[in-house]
Amino acid sequence: MKLDMIKLDGAAAGSIDLDEALFGLEPRADILHRVVRWQRAKSQAGTHSTLTRGEVSYSTKKIYRQKGTGGARHGSKKAPIFRHGGVAKGPQSRSHAHDLPKKFRALGLRHALSAKAKAGELVIIDSIALAEAKTAALAKTVAERGWKRVLVIDGAVVDANFALAARNITGLDVLPTMGANVYDILKRDTLVITKAGIEALEARLK
């Protein structure tokens, strides 16, 4: 499929042939959902933790005599029914990550790229190289393009001046090709990929 290419200032820069296997698929929500779930589960901290009755700091002395109190029989203040006692079956530190085949992850990335192309939210740019790192100038350019929540994917290495200038612009995120992922692509309104980024993605996902 052919798509028009622009320069950073909005001027036309010819057209580019996009691989149908990456940008021409019919997006499947079930595939995208599974990959996003895998990504989010992997990034979960899993540090939630409660103290069991074996971990609570209390005396091990029997709290009162076994008989004659008229109450229930208890041997420890650590029991879950007491205030400051241990928690029964509470959350423990663990990893939430689960496995997902590498080929399926690559398929999810293809469908995410295709989803953006089909929705008309894909912009191909010739290059994002800047002569100098000026945040104000780049912010003005981004506003002129109408980009509000945008992800920019460059080649193997992001242009240093562009990365520096984009650092303090709200809603503008930049990633190298190897950092391209389904979750970040789908949660932005616009996906901008450089010519170098297209070539690197095609090489990565073949």
N, CA, C and O of each residue as an XYZ file, in Angstrom:
824
protein
N       0.840     -1.195      0.000
C       0.000      0.000      0.000
C       0.876      1.246      0.000
O       1.948      1.268      0.605
N       0.404      2.278     -0.686
C       1.154      3.528     -0.783
C       0.589      4.558      0.188
O      -0.620      4.628      0.408
N       1.477      5.345      0.756
C       1.049      6.401      1.672
C       1.930      7.625      1.441
O       3.135      7.512      1.216
N       1.300      8.795      1.501
C       2.056     10.035      1.316
C       2.988     10.253      2.502
O       2.660      9.934      3.645
N       4.158     10.805      2.195
C       5.146     11.082      3.220
C       5.341     12.590      3.318
O       5.313     13.287      2.304
N       5.538     13.098      4.541
C       5.743     14.532      4.726
C       7.070     14.795      5.429
O       7.719     13.883      5.939
N       7.448     16.065      5.438
C       8.603     16.494      6.213
C       8.095     17.023      7.549
O       6.889     17.177      7.740
N       9.000     17.297      8.462
C       8.613     17.750      9.799
C       7.866     19.087      9.744
O       7.033     19.373     10.604
N       8.167     19.897      8.735
C       7.484     21.193      8.616
C       6.149     21.089      7.895
O       5.468     22.096      7.700
N       5.765     19.862      7.492
C       4.469     19.652      6.840
C       4.536     19.598      5.333
O       3.537     19.268      4.693
N       5.687     19.914      4.732
C       5.824     19.883      3.271
C       5.801     18.443      2.769
O       6.199     17.519      3.479
N       5.330     18.266      1.536
C       5.259     16.933      0.937
C       6.660     16.399      0.691
O       7.578     17.147      0.355
N       6.807     15.085      0.867
C       8.123     14.458      0.657
C       7.963     13.175     -0.157
O       8.685     12.201      0.056
N       7.021     13.184     -1.081
C       6.806     12.006     -1.931
C       5.898     10.987     -1.267
O       5.088     11.322     -0.403
N       6.045      9.751     -1.679
C       5.223      8.676     -1.105
C       6.112      7.483     -0.763
O       7.274      7.415     -1.163
N       5.543      6.559     -0.023
C       6.308      5.381      0.391
C       5.434      4.142      0.289
O       4.232      4.194      0.552
N       6.053      3.015     -0.099
C       5.339      1.737     -0.179
C       5.411      1.046      1.181
O       6.499      0.796      1.700
N       4.266      0.744      1.747
C       4.211      0.056      3.035
C       3.886     -1.416      2.834
O       3.068     -1.775      1.987
N       4.530     -2.253      3.614
C       4.320     -3.696      3.540
C       2.905     -4.038      4.011
O       2.504     -3.683      5.120
N       2.158     -4.732      3.149
C       0.780     -5.123      3.487
C       0.728     -6.041      4.704
O      -0.263     -6.054      5.434
N       1.801     -6.813      4.924
C       1.832     -7.742      6.055
C       1.954     -7.015      7.385
O       1.685     -7.595      8.437
N       2.361     -5.739      7.348
C       2.501     -4.946      8.564
C       1.395     -3.921      8.717
O       0.915     -3.677      9.825
N       0.987     -3.319      7.605
C       0.046     -2.209      7.672
C      -1.281     -2.477      6.960
O      -2.172     -1.628      6.970
N      -1.414     -3.642      6.348
C      -2.630     -3.915      5.577
C      -3.511     -5.002      6.150
O      -4.430     -5.459      5.470
N      -3.262     -5.437      7.387
C      -4.070     -6.496      7.993
C      -5.409     -5.947      8.484
O      -5.552     -4.750      8.735
N      -6.384     -6.846      8.614
C      -7.658     -6.475      9.239
C      -7.466     -6.606     10.749
O      -7.333     -7.724     11.248
N      -7.449     -5.489     11.497
C      -7.124     -5.545     12.937
C      -8.092     -6.443     13.712
O      -9.307     -6.381     13.526
N      -7.526     -7.268     14.577
C      -8.332     -8.162     15.416
C      -8.212     -7.748     16.882
O      -7.121     -7.740     17.454
N      -9.344     -7.409     17.470
C      -9.363     -6.922     18.843
C      -8.892     -7.977     19.835
O      -8.278     -7.648     20.850
N      -9.183     -9.265     19.539
C      -8.792    -10.321     20.482
C      -7.274    -10.459     20.574
O      -6.735    -10.682     21.658
N      -6.589    -10.328     19.448
C      -5.120    -10.407     19.435
C      -4.520     -9.209     20.176
O      -3.616     -9.363     20.998
N      -5.035     -8.015     19.873
C      -4.539     -6.800     20.529
C      -4.782     -6.861     22.037
O      -3.934     -6.447     22.828
N      -5.939     -7.379     22.423
C      -6.280     -7.480     23.842
C      -5.311     -8.397     24.584
O      -4.856     -8.071     25.680
N      -5.001     -9.539     23.986
C      -4.096    -10.494     24.634
C      -2.696     -9.913     24.812
O      -2.066    -10.107     25.852
N      -2.213     -9.202     23.799
C      -0.862     -8.634     23.878
C      -0.818     -7.496     24.903
O       0.142     -7.388     25.666
N      -1.852     -6.647     24.924
C      -1.895     -5.551     25.901
C      -1.977     -6.116     27.322
O      -1.316     -5.610     28.230
N      -2.786     -7.166     27.516
C      -2.888     -7.808     28.830
C      -1.531     -8.342     29.280
O      -1.149     -8.195     30.441
N      -0.808     -8.963     28.348
C       0.520     -9.504     28.644
C       1.474     -8.378     29.045
O       2.232     -8.516     30.005
N       1.436     -7.258     28.307
C       2.302     -6.123     28.609
C       2.006     -5.520     29.980
O       2.916     -5.257     30.765
N       0.715     -5.306     30.257
C       0.334     -4.682     31.521
C       0.621     -5.592     32.713
O       1.037     -5.124     33.773
N       0.394     -6.892     32.533
C       0.667     -7.839     33.620
C       2.161     -7.894     33.922
O       2.571     -7.992     35.079
N       2.968     -7.829     32.863
C       4.420     -7.887     33.027
C       4.951     -6.654     33.761
O       5.937     -6.738     34.494
N       4.294     -5.516     33.561
C       4.778     -4.273     34.172
C       4.238     -4.056     35.591
O       4.660     -3.122     36.273
N       3.313     -4.905     36.037
C       2.776     -4.774     37.390
C       3.854     -5.047     38.428
O       4.622     -6.001     38.296
N       3.911     -4.223     39.446
C       4.961     -4.362     40.462
C       4.807     -5.650     41.262
O       5.793     -6.340     41.522
N       3.593     -5.973     41.650
C       3.361     -7.196     42.432
C       3.989     -7.152     43.820
O       4.320     -8.192     44.389
N       4.152     -5.944     44.365
C       4.801     -5.814     45.676
C       3.801     -5.751     46.830
O       4.197     -5.553     47.979
N       2.496     -5.921     46.533
C       1.482     -5.887     47.594
C       1.706     -7.068     48.544
O       1.947     -8.192     48.103
N       1.626     -6.804     49.838
C       1.916     -7.867     50.804
C       1.240     -7.597     52.137
O       1.138     -6.448     52.567
N       0.778     -8.652     52.788
C       0.218     -8.550     54.137
C       0.952     -9.532     55.041
O       1.580    -10.480     54.568
N       0.864     -9.295     56.345
C       1.518    -10.176     57.310
C       0.567    -11.306     57.727
O      -0.581    -11.055     58.094
N       1.043    -12.522     57.670
C       0.262    -13.661     58.143
C       0.412    -13.757     59.669
O       1.199    -13.015     60.257
N      -0.329    -14.659     60.309
C      -0.226    -14.764     61.768
C       1.154    -15.257     62.204
O       1.549    -15.083     63.357
N       1.880    -15.874     61.269
C       3.235    -16.313     61.587
C       4.259    -15.203     61.482
O       5.392    -15.358     61.938
N       3.866    -14.058     60.872
C       4.799    -12.950     60.663
C       4.516    -11.748     61.571
O       5.348    -10.849     61.686
N       3.362    -11.733     62.204
C       3.013    -10.617     63.089
C       3.882    -10.650     64.345
O       4.147    -11.716     64.900
N       4.324     -9.463     64.788
C       5.170     -9.379     65.973
C       4.300     -9.270     67.227
O       3.744     -8.212     67.523
N       4.196    -10.372     67.950
C       3.419    -10.410     69.190
C       4.035    -11.451     70.109
O       4.789    -12.317     69.665
N       3.707    -11.361     71.401
C       4.159    -12.378     72.346
C       3.485    -13.706     72.019
O       2.356    -13.735     71.530
N       4.178    -14.791     72.290
C       3.604    -16.120     72.048
C       2.918    -16.666     73.306
O       2.436    -17.799     73.329
N       2.888    -15.837     74.338
C       2.261    -16.267     75.594
C       0.750    -16.430     75.396
O       0.111    -15.634     74.708
N       0.205    -17.459     76.001
C      -1.241    -17.661     75.926
C      -1.929    -16.470     76.570
O      -1.570    -16.064     77.675
N      -2.939    -15.896     75.868
C      -3.486    -14.602     76.297
C      -4.333    -14.685     77.557
O      -4.361    -13.727     78.330
N      -5.016    -15.778     77.790
C      -5.727    -16.005     79.055
C      -5.957    -17.492     79.215
O      -5.713    -18.279     78.300
N      -6.440    -17.873     80.416
C      -6.564    -19.293     80.701
C      -7.595    -19.961     79.792
O      -8.484    -19.308     79.247
N      -7.456    -21.246     79.647
C      -8.284    -22.007     78.716
C      -9.753    -22.046     79.160
O     -10.657    -21.913     78.335
N      -9.981    -22.225     80.445
C     -11.359    -22.393     80.928
C     -11.732    -21.319     81.961
O     -10.868    -20.689     82.571
N     -13.021    -21.137     82.130
C     -13.502    -20.286     83.210
C     -13.714    -18.833     82.848
O     -14.176    -18.070     83.697
N     -13.398    -18.400     81.619
C     -13.571    -16.979     81.264
C     -14.956    -16.694     80.710
O     -15.386    -15.542     80.665
N     -15.649    -17.732     80.291
C     -16.963    -17.528     79.682
C     -16.870    -17.109     78.231
O     -17.883    -16.841     77.585
N     -15.652    -17.054     77.722
C     -15.450    -16.665     76.317
C     -14.860    -17.796     75.504
O     -14.641    -18.899     76.005
N     -14.606    -17.503     74.240
C     -14.013    -18.513     73.365
C     -12.588    -18.819     73.800
O     -11.933    -18.007     74.454
N     -12.123    -20.000     73.428
C     -10.772    -20.423     73.815
C      -9.749    -19.904     72.806
O      -9.827    -20.216     71.618
N      -8.792    -19.112     73.285
C      -7.759    -18.565     72.396
C      -6.385    -18.773     73.002
O      -6.206    -18.733     74.220
N      -5.426    -18.995     72.130
C      -4.073    -19.209     72.614
C      -3.111    -18.155     72.120
O      -1.978    -18.083     72.597
N      -3.546    -17.312     71.148
C      -2.613    -16.349     70.563
C      -3.327    -15.070     70.131
O      -4.435    -15.113     69.596
N      -2.683    -13.949     70.370
C      -3.212    -12.645     69.951
C      -2.960    -12.415     68.459
O      -3.419    -11.425     67.890
N      -2.232    -13.333     67.837
C      -1.886    -13.197     66.415
C      -3.019    -13.666     65.495
O      -2.942    -13.498     64.278
N      -4.074    -14.258     66.082
C      -5.169    -14.787     65.263
C      -5.818    -13.679     64.429
O      -5.910    -12.542     64.891
N      -6.268    -13.989     63.216
C      -6.850    -12.972     62.316
C      -8.054    -12.232     62.880
O      -8.345    -11.121     62.437
N      -8.772    -12.823     63.858
C      -9.965    -12.142     64.367
C      -9.631    -11.017     65.331
O     -10.504    -10.212     65.656
N      -8.379    -10.939     65.801
C      -7.993     -9.881     66.723
C      -7.422     -8.674     65.978
O      -6.822     -8.809     64.912
N      -7.621     -7.496     66.561
C      -7.036     -6.273     66.001
C      -5.513     -6.395     66.037
O      -4.936     -6.821     67.037
N      -4.880     -6.017     64.940
C      -3.434     -6.121     64.737
C      -2.965     -7.576     64.591
O      -1.767     -7.856     64.603
N      -3.909     -8.473     64.456
C      -3.516     -9.859     64.221
C      -3.109    -10.073     62.772
O      -3.151     -9.149     61.959
N      -2.716    -11.297     62.459
C      -2.312    -11.611     61.092
C      -3.494    -11.578     60.130
O      -4.649    -11.653     60.549
N      -3.196    -11.465     58.838
C      -4.242    -11.455     57.809
C      -4.348    -12.844     57.196
O      -3.350    -13.433     56.780
N      -5.566    -13.353     57.147
C      -5.779    -14.680     56.566
C      -5.965    -14.566     55.065
O      -6.831    -13.827     54.597
N      -5.167    -15.285     54.319
C      -5.266    -15.365     52.862
C      -5.158    -13.995     52.175
O      -5.807    -13.750     51.159
N      -4.331    -13.111     52.743
C      -4.133    -11.795     52.140
C      -3.166    -11.855     50.973
O      -2.558    -12.899     50.736
N      -3.003    -10.740     50.221
C      -2.092    -10.720     49.074
C      -0.631    -10.875     49.490
O      -0.217    -10.367     50.531
N       0.133    -11.570     48.682
C       1.566    -11.760     48.920
C       2.350    -11.287     47.697
O       1.830    -11.279     46.582
N       3.580    -10.901     47.911
C       4.421    -10.447     46.804
C       4.576    -11.552     45.769
O       4.913    -12.688     46.103
N       4.325    -11.205     44.502
C       4.452    -12.193     43.430
C       4.546    -11.488     42.087
O       4.238    -10.301     41.975
N       4.963    -12.208     41.095
C       5.004    -11.671     39.742
C       3.673    -11.968     39.048
O       3.147    -13.077     39.144
N       3.139    -10.973     38.356
C       1.885    -11.152     37.614
C       2.135    -11.561     36.162
O       1.193    -11.816     35.413
N       3.397    -11.621     35.775
C       3.739    -11.905     34.373
C       3.313    -13.309     33.959
O       3.353    -14.247     34.754
N       2.910    -13.432     32.712
C       2.609    -14.746     32.139
C       3.243    -14.825     30.756
O       3.577    -13.801     30.160
N       3.403    -16.014     30.261
C       4.083    -16.213     28.984
C       3.172    -15.907     27.798
O       1.963    -16.134     27.851
N       3.768    -15.394     26.738
C       3.082    -15.196     25.468
C       4.118    -15.445     24.374
O       5.184    -14.828     24.390
N       3.827    -16.333     23.429
C       4.820    -16.666     22.399
C       5.342    -15.433     21.650
O       4.604    -14.481     21.394
N       6.604    -15.478     21.317
C       7.249    -14.352     20.636
C       6.575    -14.037     19.298
O       6.429    -12.872     18.926
N       6.170    -15.083     18.585
C       5.507    -14.877     17.286
C       4.155    -14.199     17.464
O       3.741    -13.399     16.625
N       3.470    -14.519     18.555
C       2.168    -13.890     18.808
C       2.343    -12.417     19.153
O       1.527    -11.582     18.762
N       3.419    -12.093     19.893
C       3.699    -10.695     20.227
C       3.982     -9.882     18.961
O       3.535     -8.744     18.820
N       4.739    -10.498     18.043
C       5.038     -9.832     16.768
C       3.757     -9.638     15.956
O       3.576     -8.608     15.307
N       2.873    -10.634     15.996
C       1.593    -10.532     15.295
C       0.760     -9.393     15.876
O       0.114     -8.651     15.137
N       0.778     -9.259     17.200
C       0.052     -8.174     17.848
C       0.561     -6.816     17.404
O      -0.232     -5.895     17.208
N       1.877     -6.675     17.242
C       2.463     -5.404     16.793
C       2.034     -5.096     15.362
O       1.754     -3.944     15.031
N       1.980     -6.122     14.512
C       1.506     -5.928     13.129
C       0.054     -5.440     13.114
O      -0.306     -4.544     12.350
N      -0.765     -6.044     13.965
C      -2.180     -5.648     14.013
C      -2.350     -4.235     14.574
O      -3.249     -3.508     14.153
N      -1.496     -3.843     15.516
C      -1.554     -2.480     16.064
C      -1.194     -1.458     14.989
O      -1.846     -0.421     14.872
N      -0.154     -1.752     14.203
C       0.243     -0.871     13.101
C      -0.863     -0.785     12.057
O      -1.161      0.292     11.540
N      -1.466     -1.927     11.752
C      -2.561     -1.969     10.770
C      -3.777     -1.202     11.267
O      -4.465     -0.541     10.489
N      -4.042     -1.294     12.584
C      -5.187     -0.584     13.168
C      -5.030      0.920     13.000
O      -5.993      1.617     12.682
N      -3.808      1.424     13.214
C      -3.552      2.854     13.059
C      -3.664      3.279     11.590
O      -4.201      4.343     11.280
N      -3.151      2.433     10.697
C      -3.224      2.745      9.266
C      -4.676      2.777      8.797
O      -5.071      3.670      8.047
N      -5.465      1.803      9.240
C      -6.872      1.723      8.817
C      -7.684      2.887      9.368
O      -8.602      3.373      8.707
N      -7.347      3.339     10.582
C      -8.090      4.437     11.205
C      -7.657      5.807     10.680
O      -8.241      6.827     11.047
N      -6.638      5.830      9.825
C      -6.148      7.106      9.304
C      -5.340      7.887     10.326
O      -5.218      9.108     10.233
N      -4.789      7.171     11.305
C      -4.027      7.827     12.373
C      -2.525      7.574     12.239
O      -1.772      7.738     13.199
N      -2.103      7.177     11.051
C      -0.686      6.906     10.788
C      -0.106      8.014      9.919
O      -0.662      8.355      8.876
N       1.021      8.573     10.362
C       1.718      9.618      9.611
C       3.144      9.150      9.359
O       3.858      8.763     10.285
N       3.550      9.191      8.089
C       4.932      8.830      7.737
C       5.709     10.118      7.491
O       5.303     10.962      6.692
N       6.813     10.251      8.181
C       7.617     11.470      8.090
C       9.002     11.125      7.559
O       9.564     10.086      7.904
N       9.539     11.982      6.736
C      10.827     11.725      6.085
C      11.940     11.574      7.121
O      12.692     10.600      7.096
N      12.038     12.536      8.021
C      13.084     12.506      9.054
C      12.699     13.455     10.189
O      12.010     14.451      9.968
N      13.146     13.139     11.396
C      12.878     14.040     12.539
C      14.162     14.714     13.007
O      14.194     15.319     14.079
N      15.214     14.613     12.209
C      16.502     15.210     12.599
C      16.370     16.728     12.726
O      15.838     17.391     11.836
N      16.856     17.261     13.830
C      16.828     18.704     14.066
C      18.244     19.253     14.120
O      19.164     18.585     14.593
N      18.412     20.491     13.626
C      19.730     21.134     13.649
C      20.137     21.466     15.082
O      21.313     21.392     15.441
N      19.135     21.836     15.901
C      19.408     22.133     17.299
C      18.207     21.754     18.162
O      17.071     21.718     17.688
N      18.474     21.475     19.417
C      17.414     21.017     20.326
C      16.676     22.200     20.929
O      17.045     22.693     21.995
N      15.632     22.656     20.245
C      14.824     23.783     20.709
C      13.404     23.302     20.998
O      12.640     23.004     20.080
N      13.060     23.232     22.282
C      11.742     22.732     22.679
C      10.622     23.619     22.157
O       9.614     23.106     21.673
N      10.773     24.939     22.241
C       9.725     25.867     21.809
C       9.429     25.720     20.324
O       8.268     25.728     19.912
N      10.486     25.585     19.517
C      10.306     25.441     18.068
C       9.601     24.130     17.731
O       8.728     24.096     16.864
N       9.982     23.044     18.422
C       9.355     21.749     18.162
C       7.898     21.750     18.642
O       7.034     21.175     17.980
N       7.620     22.380     19.772
C       6.253     22.473     20.284
C       5.353     23.212     19.297
O       4.198     22.836     19.099
N       5.886     24.260     18.683
C       5.135     25.014     17.675
C       4.843     24.147     16.453
O       3.743     24.186     15.901
N       5.841     23.361     16.036
C       5.667     22.463     14.882
C       4.613     21.403     15.174
O       3.764     21.116     14.331
N       4.670     20.828     16.361
C       3.703     19.793     16.771
C       2.290     20.369     16.797
O       1.343     19.711     16.365
N       2.144     21.591     17.302
C       0.828     22.252     17.349
C       0.303     22.527     15.940
O      -0.890     22.377     15.675
N       1.200     22.931     15.040
C       0.800     23.200     13.652
C       0.331     21.935     12.941
O      -0.562     21.982     12.096
N       0.945     20.797     13.292
C       0.523     19.525     12.692
C      -0.791     19.023     13.297
O      -1.430     18.131     12.739
N      -1.191     19.591     14.429
C      -2.421     19.143     15.082
C      -2.239     17.877     15.901
O      -3.208     17.167     16.168
N      -1.003     17.587     16.305
C      -0.718     16.375     17.093
C      -0.883     16.696     18.578
O      -0.197     17.569     19.110
N      -1.799     15.981     19.245
C      -2.035     16.212     20.668
C      -1.508     15.062     21.523
O      -0.741     15.281     22.461
N      -1.915     13.847     21.201
C      -1.386     12.673     21.906
C      -0.711     11.823     20.841
O      -1.370     11.051     20.145
N       0.595     11.967     20.715
C       1.310     11.373     19.576
C       2.516     10.553     20.031
O       3.217     10.912     20.977
N       2.732      9.452     19.334
C       3.924      8.627     19.549
C       4.757      8.677     18.279
O       4.263      8.391     17.189
N       6.017      9.039     18.427
C       6.934      9.098     17.285
C       7.909      7.924     17.370
O       8.583      7.743     18.383
N       7.980      7.136     16.313
C       8.915      6.007     16.259
C       9.979      6.314     15.217
O       9.678      6.506     14.039
N      11.241      6.357     15.672
C      12.367      6.635     14.775
C      13.067      5.320     14.443
O      12.537      4.245     14.720
N      14.235      5.405     13.861
C      14.997      4.215     13.489
C      15.613      3.520     14.692
O      15.057      3.562     15.790
N      16.759      2.881     14.488
C      17.413      2.148     15.575
C      17.805      3.076     16.719
O      17.792      2.679     17.885
N      18.155      4.323     16.375
C      18.527      5.324     17.390
C      17.736      6.599     17.115
O      17.675      7.063     15.977
N      17.132      7.161     18.157
C      16.363      8.405     18.017
C      17.329      9.577     17.871
O      18.341      9.644     18.568
N      17.014     10.503     16.960
C      17.838     11.700     16.790
C      17.984     12.411     18.137
O      16.988     12.728     18.787
N      19.218     12.656     18.549
C      19.505     13.192     19.883
C      18.858     14.559     20.113
O      18.301     14.802     21.184
N      18.924     15.449     19.126
C      18.341     16.787     19.275
C      16.825     16.725     19.403
O      16.231     17.457     20.194
N      16.198     15.841     18.615
C      14.737     15.697     18.675
C      14.319     15.146     20.039
O      13.363     15.630     20.645
N      15.039     14.135     20.515
C      14.713     13.530     21.811
C      14.834     14.550     22.933
O      14.014     14.571     23.851
N      15.859     15.397     22.859
C      16.082     16.421     23.874
C      14.991     17.490     23.825
O      14.488     17.926     24.860
N      14.632     17.908     22.606
C      13.610     18.951     22.443
C      12.222     18.442     22.835
O      11.391     19.211     23.319
N      11.969     17.135     22.624
C      10.635     16.568     22.882
C      10.415     16.210     24.343
O       9.291     15.919     24.750
N      11.477     16.231     25.131
C      11.419     15.721     26.494
C      10.387     16.423     27.369
O       9.764     15.782     28.215
N      10.195     17.720     27.182
C       9.279     18.488     28.034
C       7.978     18.867     27.336
O       7.256     19.741     27.815
N       7.668     18.227     26.218
C       6.420     18.535     25.507
C       5.356     17.522     25.917
O       5.512     16.324     25.680
N       4.298     17.991     26.519
C       3.212     17.129     26.986
C       2.519     16.456     25.798
O       2.176     17.104     24.809
N       2.324     15.137     25.923
C       1.601     14.402     24.882
C       2.468     13.924     23.735
O       1.966     13.274     22.818
N       3.767     14.232     23.760
C       4.677     13.793     22.696
C       5.675     12.797     23.268
O       6.456     13.131     24.160
N       5.646     11.585     22.756
C       6.565     10.540     23.211
C       7.365     10.014     22.028
O       6.856      9.925     20.910
N       8.606      9.671     22.281
C       9.510      9.210     21.218
C      10.115      7.869     21.600
O      10.548      7.682     22.737
N      10.148      6.939     20.661
C      10.738      5.622     20.898
C      11.589      5.209     19.708
O      11.281      5.566     18.571
N      12.678      4.445     19.967
C      13.396      3.824     18.842
C      12.582      2.627     18.359
O      11.620      2.231     19.018
N      12.948      2.057     17.237
C      12.176      0.958     16.658
C      12.033     -0.220     17.603
O      10.959     -0.815     17.695
N      13.115     -0.567     18.315
C      13.054     -1.723     19.211
C      12.132     -1.474     20.405
O      11.723     -2.420     21.078
N      11.803     -0.215     20.670
C      10.898      0.096     21.777
C       9.433      0.113     21.368
O       8.552      0.242     22.218
N       9.164     -0.017     20.067
C       7.781      0.013     19.579
C       6.997     -1.151     20.176
O       7.429     -2.302     20.107
N       5.838     -0.841     20.764
C       5.025     -1.884     21.397
C       3.545     -1.578     21.229
O       3.161     -0.439     20.961
N       2.721     -2.600     21.390
C       1.290     -2.503     21.125
C       0.607     -1.488     22.044
O      -0.164     -0.651     21.574
N       0.881     -1.555     23.338
C       0.192     -0.685     24.298
C       0.445      0.789     24.012
O      -0.497      1.580     23.974
N       1.704      1.168     23.811
C       2.030      2.572     23.552
C       1.446      3.061     22.234
O       1.048      4.221     22.129
N       1.389      2.196     21.230
C       0.826      2.576     19.933
C      -0.680      2.828     20.052
O      -1.188      3.827     19.541
N      -1.384      1.926     20.722
C      -2.845      2.018     20.787
C      -3.348      3.161     21.673
O      -4.426      3.700     21.426
N      -2.587      3.533     22.695
C      -3.102      4.549     23.618
C      -2.873      5.982     23.126
O      -3.326      6.932     23.764
N      -2.167      6.147     21.988
C      -1.986      7.480     21.407
C      -2.968      7.709     20.263
O      -3.388      6.770     19.587
N      -3.321      8.966     20.063
C      -4.254      9.309     18.984
C      -3.587      9.242     17.616
O      -4.233      8.905     16.624
N      -2.305      9.560     17.562
C      -1.579      9.604     16.287
C      -0.263      8.844     16.406
O       0.451      8.959     17.402
N       0.040      8.075     15.383
C       1.317      7.353     15.321
C       2.142      7.941     14.182
O       1.722      7.927     13.025
N       3.311      8.454     14.522
C       4.213      9.037     13.521
C       5.449      8.145     13.419
O       6.120      7.880     14.416
N       5.739      7.691     12.213
C       6.914      6.826     12.001
C       7.804      7.462     10.941
O       7.322      7.912      9.902
N       9.090      7.495     11.208
C      10.029      8.027     10.223
C      10.292      6.980      9.136
O       9.964      5.804      9.292
N      10.880      7.429      8.053
C      11.230      6.517      6.955
C      12.192      5.445      7.453
O      12.066      4.272      7.101
N      13.160      5.860      8.278
C      14.113      4.901      8.866
C      13.389      3.929      9.782
O      13.740      2.751      9.849
N      12.376      4.424     10.486
C      11.595      3.575     11.377
C      10.807      2.516     10.624
O      10.706      1.373     11.070
N      10.246      2.900      9.473
C       9.508      1.942      8.625
C      10.437      0.817      8.177
O      10.086     -0.360      8.256
N      11.624      1.192      7.706
C      12.587      0.190      7.228
C      13.009     -0.746      8.360
O      13.128     -1.955      8.162
N      13.233     -0.182      9.547
C      13.658     -0.997     10.690
C      12.527     -1.912     11.162
O      12.778     -3.056     11.539
N      11.286     -1.419     11.147
C      10.144     -2.249     11.550
C       9.932     -3.409     10.586
O       9.641     -4.531     10.999
N      10.080     -3.126      9.305
C       9.923     -4.172      8.296
C      11.002     -5.253      8.472
O      10.734     -6.446      8.323
N      12.214     -4.813      8.788
C      13.295     -5.782      9.012
C      13.056     -6.576     10.288
O      13.362     -7.766     10.346
N      12.506     -5.917     11.318
C      12.279     -6.563     12.603
C      11.129     -7.576     12.542
O      11.204     -8.629     13.175
N      10.077     -7.271     11.794
C       8.865     -8.088     11.818
C       8.713     -9.051     10.646
O       7.667     -9.682     10.493
N       9.743     -9.168      9.823
C       9.662    -10.105      8.683
C       9.728    -11.537      9.168
O       9.676    -12.465      8.360
